[in-house]
Amino acid sequence: MSFLSDAERTEILAHTREQISRLPGKGRRKSELLRRLGEPAAVAAGFTPTEPTELKVSGGRQFLTRILAWPIFALSVLTAALLVLGSQFVALAEPLSFGYVDGTIFGTLAELELSLGSAVMIFAFIPVLFSLLPLVVHGIPGLVLQVIGALATTAACVLGLASLGAFLLPLAVLLWAQVFTPLLMMRGSMASPGPAWLICASAALLAAIGYTTYRGLQGFTGNAWLILVPAAALAALALLLPMRRRWSHIALIATGLLVTVAGFIAALPTTYEAPLLWPWLAGAMSFAGGHLALAAGMWHERARNLLALL
């Protein structure tokens, strides 16, 4: 109260003493208050020491495996259901859909697929099985199983590349990514895909969208804009991959799924009977690219949040 005058300080002190005198017992002295609180040892005995609560955080590899595995499993189930059940309702692929001719290695693969017949569809269940195994089998055995699953799916793609095996291409990409993504992202606490990785992924996805759009337009009996507009939307979102925007990754995933649904509708006998392979590849590859970019962003955000707790 040094900024007050003597008269003001005197008035405040007098008022305070008056208020204290009105209290029961006319107030308490400091020594009396301490005595009433009890001895320090007795007060301390009333509290039980506890250890700090452990912060339960899953390991980085486990986190990456989990966020990669479930979407891959979902796409695997959808692909298997499509190959097993969808063939009864829609035209999955045109004969020798990649333009293979006799006398070439690709023509030989086409003949091999024809000899296998519907057994090629059994290969669709390989990703369903191997996509979730890393969640229950960890360490080196889990990595070995991941490689086996990726190799088996790749082999199924090659054996049936003439038509039905091509449906497994997005799953082969995702299963190989499930193998290598944890190895690459675990290089440092804040590791994230560099610009070169994202630019290459964007270019590869644009190439896939361009090729599938070109093949889808061939023989399509509907208006071309029914193919060009979704393809343009996928291409625009693919160009945004290097920008590392979460909303664009989610939009790419959602648009990819919508394209596969639209392709299924266009493949119905009551619409255009267009081969489902091309919109499926465009949509599923976009789903794969968006999912991998989103998973990388989630990993980077997790690492940043953990560092903020230190």
FIPA-684004 format. One record per residue (C-alpha): residue in three letters; x, y negated, z negated. Coordinates in nm, 3 decimals, padded with zeros to 5 digits. Layout:
<pts>
type: ALA | px: X | py: Y | pz: Z
...
</pts>
This chain:
<pts>
type: MET | px: 00.000 | py: 00.000 | pz: 00.000
type: SER | px: 00.298 | py: -00.229 | pz: 00.049
type: PHE | px: 00.116 | py: -00.423 | pz: 00.317
type: LEU | px: -00.155 | py: -00.528 | pz: 00.067
type: SER | px: -00.148 | py: -00.821 | pz: -00.166
type: ASP | px: -00.110 | py: -00.777 | pz: -00.543
type: ALA | px: -00.476 | py: -00.857 | pz: -00.600
type: GLU | px: -00.587 | py: -00.598 | pz: -00.343
type: ARG | px: -00.363 | py: -00.327 | pz: -00.487
type: THR | px: -00.486 | py: -00.400 | pz: -00.839
type: GLU | px: -00.847 | py: -00.378 | pz: -00.725
type: ILE | px: -00.791 | py: -00.045 | pz: -00.547
type: LEU | px: -00.612 | py: 00.111 | pz: -00.844
type: ALA | px: -00.882 | py: -00.005 | pz: -01.082
type: HIS | px: -01.149 | py: 00.143 | pz: -00.860
type: THR | px: -00.960 | py: 00.472 | pz: -00.835
type: ARG | px: -00.918 | py: 00.496 | pz: -01.214
type: GLU | px: -01.287 | py: 00.428 | pz: -01.255
type: GLN | px: -01.374 | py: 00.712 | pz: -01.020
type: ILE | px: -01.139 | py: 00.950 | pz: -01.201
type: SER | px: -01.284 | py: 00.859 | pz: -01.537
type: ARG | px: -01.628 | py: 00.964 | pz: -01.414
type: LEU | px: -01.505 | py: 01.314 | pz: -01.330
type: PRO | px: -01.563 | py: 01.601 | pz: -01.578
type: GLY | px: -01.271 | py: 01.603 | pz: -01.814
type: LYS | px: -01.166 | py: 01.262 | pz: -01.679
type: GLY | px: -00.938 | py: 01.414 | pz: -01.418
type: ARG | px: -00.639 | py: 01.646 | pz: -01.447
type: ARG | px: -00.270 | py: 01.581 | pz: -01.468
type: LYS | px: -00.030 | py: 01.742 | pz: -01.225
type: SER | px: 00.122 | py: 01.968 | pz: -01.487
type: GLU | px: -00.222 | py: 02.086 | pz: -01.595
type: LEU | px: -00.324 | py: 02.164 | pz: -01.239
type: LEU | px: -00.010 | py: 02.372 | pz: -01.186
type: ARG | px: -00.071 | py: 02.556 | pz: -01.512
type: ARG | px: -00.427 | py: 02.639 | pz: -01.410
type: LEU | px: -00.305 | py: 02.781 | pz: -01.080
type: GLY | px: -00.103 | py: 03.041 | pz: -01.269
type: GLU | px: 00.253 | py: 03.159 | pz: -01.262
type: PRO | px: 00.410 | py: 03.178 | pz: -00.916
type: ALA | px: 00.493 | py: 03.548 | pz: -00.959
type: ALA | px: 00.133 | py: 03.629 | pz: -01.056
type: VAL | px: -00.004 | py: 03.434 | pz: -00.760
type: ALA | px: 00.237 | py: 03.604 | pz: -00.519
type: ALA | px: 00.137 | py: 03.946 | pz: -00.651
type: GLY | px: -00.216 | py: 03.888 | pz: -00.522
type: PHE | px: -00.098 | py: 03.890 | pz: -00.163
type: THR | px: 00.011 | py: 04.205 | pz: 00.022
type: PRO | px: 00.296 | py: 04.164 | pz: 00.267
type: THR | px: 00.207 | py: 04.281 | pz: 00.617
type: GLU | px: 00.417 | py: 04.345 | pz: 00.924
type: PRO | px: 00.352 | py: 04.130 | pz: 01.231
type: THR | px: 00.099 | py: 04.283 | pz: 01.467
type: GLU | px: 00.269 | py: 04.452 | pz: 01.759
type: LEU | px: 00.187 | py: 04.304 | pz: 02.096
type: LYS | px: 00.073 | py: 04.596 | pz: 02.309
type: VAL | px: 00.175 | py: 04.535 | pz: 02.667
type: SER | px: 00.195 | py: 04.808 | pz: 02.928
type: GLY | px: 00.522 | py: 04.857 | pz: 03.112
type: GLY | px: 00.577 | py: 04.677 | pz: 03.439
type: ARG | px: 00.586 | py: 04.994 | pz: 03.648
type: GLN | px: 00.269 | py: 05.122 | pz: 03.481
type: PHE | px: 00.095 | py: 04.789 | pz: 03.545
type: LEU | px: 00.189 | py: 04.788 | pz: 03.913
type: THR | px: 00.093 | py: 05.153 | pz: 03.958
type: ARG | px: -00.248 | py: 05.093 | pz: 03.802
type: ILE | px: -00.342 | py: 04.788 | pz: 04.009
type: LEU | px: -00.224 | py: 04.961 | pz: 04.326
type: ALA | px: -00.376 | py: 05.305 | pz: 04.263
type: TRP | px: -00.746 | py: 05.234 | pz: 04.215
type: PRO | px: -00.808 | py: 05.031 | pz: 04.533
type: ILE | px: -00.608 | py: 05.290 | pz: 04.730
type: PHE | px: -00.825 | py: 05.563 | pz: 04.577
type: ALA | px: -01.143 | py: 05.372 | pz: 04.667
type: LEU | px: -01.034 | py: 05.330 | pz: 05.029
type: SER | px: -00.928 | py: 05.697 | pz: 05.039
type: VAL | px: -01.271 | py: 05.813 | pz: 04.923
type: LEU | px: -01.440 | py: 05.583 | pz: 05.175
type: THR | px: -01.218 | py: 05.714 | pz: 05.456
type: ALA | px: -01.279 | py: 06.078 | pz: 05.362
type: ALA | px: -01.655 | py: 06.023 | pz: 05.343
type: LEU | px: -01.647 | py: 05.849 | pz: 05.679
type: LEU | px: -01.456 | py: 06.127 | pz: 05.855
type: VAL | px: -01.658 | py: 06.408 | pz: 05.701
type: LEU | px: -02.006 | py: 06.257 | pz: 05.708
type: GLY | px: -01.986 | py: 05.961 | pz: 05.943
type: SER | px: -01.916 | py: 06.173 | pz: 06.250
type: GLN | px: -02.276 | py: 06.295 | pz: 06.231
type: PHE | px: -02.411 | py: 05.943 | pz: 06.284
type: VAL | px: -02.158 | py: 05.735 | pz: 06.479
type: ALA | px: -01.888 | py: 05.769 | pz: 06.743
type: LEU | px: -01.568 | py: 05.761 | pz: 06.541
type: ALA | px: -01.320 | py: 05.739 | pz: 06.829
type: GLU | px: -01.309 | py: 05.760 | pz: 07.203
type: PRO | px: -01.129 | py: 06.059 | pz: 07.361
type: LEU | px: -00.752 | py: 06.003 | pz: 07.371
type: SER | px: -00.814 | py: 05.658 | pz: 07.227
type: PHE | px: -00.454 | py: 05.541 | pz: 07.261
type: GLY | px: -00.448 | py: 05.612 | pz: 07.636
type: TYR | px: -00.227 | py: 05.922 | pz: 07.617
type: VAL | px: -00.169 | py: 06.129 | pz: 07.928
type: ASP | px: -00.072 | py: 06.488 | pz: 07.982
type: GLY | px: 00.297 | py: 06.567 | pz: 07.992
type: THR | px: 00.393 | py: 06.315 | pz: 07.722
type: ILE | px: 00.459 | py: 06.367 | pz: 07.354
type: PHE | px: 00.139 | py: 06.180 | pz: 07.275
type: GLY | px: -00.057 | py: 06.400 | pz: 07.510
type: THR | px: 00.085 | py: 06.701 | pz: 07.328
type: LEU | px: -00.031 | py: 06.554 | pz: 06.997
type: ALA | px: -00.377 | py: 06.502 | pz: 07.143
type: GLU | px: -00.392 | py: 06.864 | pz: 07.253
type: LEU | px: -00.275 | py: 06.971 | pz: 06.907
type: GLU | px: -00.554 | py: 06.771 | pz: 06.747
type: LEU | px: -00.810 | py: 06.927 | pz: 06.979
type: SER | px: -00.683 | py: 07.272 | pz: 06.884
type: LEU | px: -00.715 | py: 07.189 | pz: 06.515
type: GLY | px: -01.068 | py: 07.061 | pz: 06.564
type: SER | px: -01.255 | py: 06.952 | pz: 06.254
type: ALA | px: -00.969 | py: 07.077 | pz: 06.034
type: VAL | px: -00.809 | py: 06.736 | pz: 06.089
type: MET | px: -01.076 | py: 06.594 | pz: 05.859
type: ILE | px: -00.930 | py: 06.795 | pz: 05.570
type: PHE | px: -00.624 | py: 06.570 | pz: 05.588
type: ALA | px: -00.845 | py: 06.282 | pz: 05.477
type: PHE | px: -00.850 | py: 06.427 | pz: 05.126
type: ILE | px: -00.471 | py: 06.406 | pz: 05.088
type: PRO | px: -00.471 | py: 06.035 | pz: 04.992
type: VAL | px: -00.768 | py: 06.091 | pz: 04.759
type: LEU | px: -00.558 | py: 06.337 | pz: 04.559
type: PHE | px: -00.220 | py: 06.165 | pz: 04.564
type: SER | px: -00.338 | py: 05.805 | pz: 04.510
type: LEU | px: -00.423 | py: 05.865 | pz: 04.142
type: LEU | px: -00.151 | py: 06.116 | pz: 04.048
type: PRO | px: 00.098 | py: 05.840 | pz: 03.952
type: LEU | px: -00.145 | py: 05.732 | pz: 03.678
type: VAL | px: -00.104 | py: 06.064 | pz: 03.497
type: VAL | px: 00.241 | py: 06.178 | pz: 03.611
type: HIS | px: 00.514 | py: 05.928 | pz: 03.525
type: GLY | px: 00.887 | py: 05.900 | pz: 03.579
type: ILE | px: 01.079 | py: 06.091 | pz: 03.844
type: PRO | px: 00.808 | py: 06.362 | pz: 03.887
type: GLY | px: 00.551 | py: 06.091 | pz: 03.955
type: LEU | px: 00.779 | py: 05.924 | pz: 04.211
type: VAL | px: 00.836 | py: 06.259 | pz: 04.383
type: LEU | px: 00.461 | py: 06.319 | pz: 04.406
type: GLN | px: 00.411 | py: 05.970 | pz: 04.549
type: VAL | px: 00.667 | py: 06.039 | pz: 04.821
type: ILE | px: 00.507 | py: 06.377 | pz: 04.897
type: GLY | px: 00.164 | py: 06.216 | pz: 04.926
type: ALA | px: 00.295 | py: 05.943 | pz: 05.155
type: LEU | px: 00.479 | py: 06.196 | pz: 05.372
type: ALA | px: 00.174 | py: 06.424 | pz: 05.393
type: THR | px: -00.053 | py: 06.135 | pz: 05.492
type: THR | px: 00.198 | py: 06.016 | pz: 05.751
type: ALA | px: 00.216 | py: 06.370 | pz: 05.893
type: ALA | px: -00.164 | py: 06.379 | pz: 05.912
type: CYS | px: -00.158 | py: 06.048 | pz: 06.101
type: VAL | px: 00.094 | py: 06.185 | pz: 06.351
type: LEU | px: -00.090 | py: 06.515 | pz: 06.400
type: GLY | px: -00.421 | py: 06.342 | pz: 06.461
type: LEU | px: -00.296 | py: 06.014 | pz: 06.607
type: ALA | px: -00.496 | py: 06.068 | pz: 06.924
type: SER | px: -00.818 | py: 05.985 | pz: 06.738
type: LEU | px: -00.918 | py: 06.089 | pz: 06.387
type: GLY | px: -00.570 | py: 06.077 | pz: 06.237
type: ALA | px: -00.550 | py: 05.707 | pz: 06.323
type: PHE | px: -00.812 | py: 05.642 | pz: 06.055
type: LEU | px: -00.546 | py: 05.735 | pz: 05.798
type: LEU | px: -00.293 | py: 05.473 | pz: 05.913
type: PRO | px: -00.399 | py: 05.210 | pz: 05.654
type: LEU | px: -00.378 | py: 05.471 | pz: 05.379
type: ALA | px: -00.031 | py: 05.576 | pz: 05.491
type: VAL | px: 00.079 | py: 05.212 | pz: 05.467
type: LEU | px: -00.072 | py: 05.178 | pz: 05.119
type: LEU | px: 00.078 | py: 05.502 | pz: 04.990
type: TRP | px: 00.427 | py: 05.404 | pz: 05.107
type: ALA | px: 00.372 | py: 05.063 | pz: 04.948
type: GLN | px: 00.275 | py: 05.242 | pz: 04.626
type: VAL | px: 00.617 | py: 05.409 | pz: 04.637
type: PHE | px: 00.833 | py: 05.107 | pz: 04.712
type: THR | px: 00.645 | py: 04.813 | pz: 04.557
type: PRO | px: 00.734 | py: 04.897 | pz: 04.193
type: LEU | px: 01.098 | py: 04.955 | pz: 04.294
type: LEU | px: 01.116 | py: 04.615 | pz: 04.464
type: MET | px: 00.912 | py: 04.418 | pz: 04.211
type: MET | px: 01.099 | py: 04.555 | pz: 03.909
type: ARG | px: 01.424 | py: 04.391 | pz: 04.018
type: GLY | px: 01.362 | py: 04.099 | pz: 03.781
type: SER | px: 01.113 | py: 03.971 | pz: 03.528
type: MET | px: 00.977 | py: 03.711 | pz: 03.771
type: ALA | px: 01.031 | py: 03.903 | pz: 04.097
type: SER | px: 00.785 | py: 03.826 | pz: 04.373
type: PRO | px: 00.779 | py: 03.890 | pz: 04.749
type: GLY | px: 01.011 | py: 03.653 | pz: 04.928
type: PRO | px: 00.903 | py: 03.443 | pz: 05.227
type: ALA | px: 01.061 | py: 03.691 | pz: 05.469
type: TRP | px: 00.848 | py: 03.978 | pz: 05.335
type: LEU | px: 00.528 | py: 03.776 | pz: 05.355
type: ILE | px: 00.603 | py: 03.643 | pz: 05.703
type: CYS | px: 00.678 | py: 03.994 | pz: 05.830
type: ALA | px: 00.358 | py: 04.126 | pz: 05.670
type: SER | px: 00.158 | py: 03.843 | pz: 05.827
type: ALA | px: 00.311 | py: 03.907 | pz: 06.170
type: ALA | px: 00.249 | py: 04.283 | pz: 06.149
type: LEU | px: -00.111 | py: 04.228 | pz: 06.045
type: LEU | px: -00.165 | py: 03.978 | pz: 06.327
type: ALA | px: -00.026 | py: 04.232 | pz: 06.574
type: ALA | px: -00.261 | py: 04.501 | pz: 06.441
type: ILE | px: -00.560 | py: 04.267 | pz: 06.460
type: GLY | px: -00.468 | py: 04.159 | pz: 06.812
type: TYR | px: -00.425 | py: 04.514 | pz: 06.941
type: THR | px: -00.744 | py: 04.648 | pz: 06.782
type: THR | px: -00.938 | py: 04.347 | pz: 06.914
type: TYR | px: -00.809 | py: 04.410 | pz: 07.265
type: ARG | px: -00.899 | py: 04.780 | pz: 07.250
type: GLY | px: -01.235 | py: 04.710 | pz: 07.091
type: LEU | px: -01.334 | py: 04.473 | pz: 07.372
type: GLN | px: -01.274 | py: 04.739 | pz: 07.636
type: GLY | px: -01.603 | py: 04.900 | pz: 07.724
type: PHE | px: -01.799 | py: 04.703 | pz: 07.461
type: THR | px: -02.151 | py: 04.646 | pz: 07.588
type: GLY | px: -02.242 | py: 04.363 | pz: 07.352
type: ASN | px: -02.140 | py: 03.998 | pz: 07.350
type: ALA | px: -01.765 | py: 03.949 | pz: 07.315
type: TRP | px: -01.808 | py: 03.695 | pz: 07.035
type: LEU | px: -01.934 | py: 03.977 | pz: 06.810
type: ILE | px: -01.573 | py: 04.101 | pz: 06.813
type: LEU | px: -01.381 | py: 03.777 | pz: 06.865
type: VAL | px: -01.532 | py: 03.583 | pz: 06.572
type: PRO | px: -01.449 | py: 03.845 | pz: 06.303
type: ALA | px: -01.106 | py: 03.894 | pz: 06.461
type: ALA | px: -01.040 | py: 03.520 | pz: 06.446
type: ALA | px: -01.142 | py: 03.513 | pz: 06.079
type: LEU | px: -00.905 | py: 03.800 | pz: 05.998
type: ALA | px: -00.624 | py: 03.634 | pz: 06.194
type: ALA | px: -00.671 | py: 03.303 | pz: 06.014
type: LEU | px: -00.657 | py: 03.473 | pz: 05.674
type: ALA | px: -00.355 | py: 03.678 | pz: 05.781
type: LEU | px: -00.173 | py: 03.353 | pz: 05.864
type: LEU | px: -00.232 | py: 03.240 | pz: 05.505
type: LEU | px: -00.049 | py: 03.538 | pz: 05.352
type: PRO | px: 00.283 | py: 03.350 | pz: 05.315
type: MET | px: 00.101 | py: 03.069 | pz: 05.128
type: ARG | px: 00.054 | py: 03.294 | pz: 04.819
type: ARG | px: -00.302 | py: 03.175 | pz: 04.757
type: ARG | px: -00.508 | py: 03.421 | pz: 04.554
type: TRP | px: -00.837 | py: 03.310 | pz: 04.707
type: SER | px: -00.705 | py: 03.378 | pz: 05.058
type: HIS | px: -00.593 | py: 03.729 | pz: 04.957
type: ILE | px: -00.935 | py: 03.805 | pz: 04.809
type: ALA | px: -01.104 | py: 03.660 | pz: 05.118
type: LEU | px: -00.886 | py: 03.880 | pz: 05.341
type: ILE | px: -00.985 | py: 04.190 | pz: 05.143
type: ALA | px: -01.355 | py: 04.102 | pz: 05.152
type: THR | px: -01.351 | py: 04.011 | pz: 05.522
type: GLY | px: -01.168 | py: 04.333 | pz: 05.605
type: LEU | px: -01.436 | py: 04.537 | pz: 05.431
type: LEU | px: -01.712 | py: 04.342 | pz: 05.607
type: VAL | px: -01.548 | py: 04.412 | pz: 05.943
type: THR | px: -01.548 | py: 04.787 | pz: 05.872
type: VAL | px: -01.918 | py: 04.770 | pz: 05.782
type: ALA | px: -01.995 | py: 04.570 | pz: 06.096
type: GLY | px: -01.797 | py: 04.822 | pz: 06.300
type: PHE | px: -02.001 | py: 05.106 | pz: 06.155
type: ILE | px: -02.324 | py: 04.928 | pz: 06.250
type: ALA | px: -02.192 | py: 04.864 | pz: 06.602
type: ALA | px: -02.105 | py: 05.235 | pz: 06.634
type: LEU | px: -02.462 | py: 05.351 | pz: 06.568
type: PRO | px: -02.651 | py: 05.501 | pz: 06.863
type: THR | px: -02.925 | py: 05.242 | pz: 06.812
type: THR | px: -02.684 | py: 04.951 | pz: 06.866
type: TYR | px: -02.375 | py: 04.963 | pz: 07.092
type: GLU | px: -02.225 | py: 05.309 | pz: 07.028
type: ALA | px: -01.885 | py: 05.141 | pz: 07.014
type: PRO | px: -01.596 | py: 05.353 | pz: 06.878
type: LEU | px: -01.556 | py: 05.284 | pz: 06.508
type: LEU | px: -01.177 | py: 05.335 | pz: 06.516
type: TRP | px: -01.082 | py: 04.984 | pz: 06.625
type: PRO | px: -01.288 | py: 04.776 | pz: 06.379
type: TRP | px: -01.195 | py: 05.027 | pz: 06.111
type: LEU | px: -00.823 | py: 04.980 | pz: 06.174
type: ALA | px: -00.858 | py: 04.601 | pz: 06.184
type: GLY | px: -01.061 | py: 04.587 | pz: 05.864
type: ALA | px: -00.873 | py: 04.852 | pz: 05.668
type: MET | px: -00.530 | py: 04.711 | pz: 05.761
type: SER | px: -00.652 | py: 04.368 | pz: 05.650
type: PHE | px: -00.773 | py: 04.525 | pz: 05.326
type: ALA | px: -00.429 | py: 04.680 | pz: 05.278
type: GLY | px: -00.243 | py: 04.356 | pz: 05.345
type: GLY | px: -00.467 | py: 04.151 | pz: 05.120
type: HIS | px: -00.454 | py: 04.409 | pz: 04.842
type: LEU | px: -00.074 | py: 04.427 | pz: 04.842
type: ALA | px: -00.044 | py: 04.048 | pz: 04.842
type: LEU | px: -00.296 | py: 04.019 | pz: 04.558
type: ALA | px: -00.116 | py: 04.286 | pz: 04.355
type: ALA | px: 00.214 | py: 04.102 | pz: 04.397
type: GLY | px: 00.052 | py: 03.780 | pz: 04.280
type: MET | px: -00.097 | py: 03.953 | pz: 03.975
type: TRP | px: 00.246 | py: 04.095 | pz: 03.889
type: HIS | px: 00.408 | py: 03.751 | pz: 03.912
type: GLU | px: 00.134 | py: 03.594 | pz: 03.698
type: ARG | px: 00.169 | py: 03.870 | pz: 03.437
type: ALA | px: 00.544 | py: 03.817 | pz: 03.415
type: ARG | px: 00.498 | py: 03.442 | pz: 03.377
type: ASN | px: 00.241 | py: 03.485 | pz: 03.099
type: LEU | px: 00.467 | py: 03.727 | pz: 02.912
type: LEU | px: 00.758 | py: 03.486 | pz: 02.931
type: ALA | px: 00.533 | py: 03.211 | pz: 02.793
type: LEU | px: 00.478 | py: 03.422 | pz: 02.479
type: LEU | px: 00.850 | py: 03.435 | pz: 02.399
</pts>
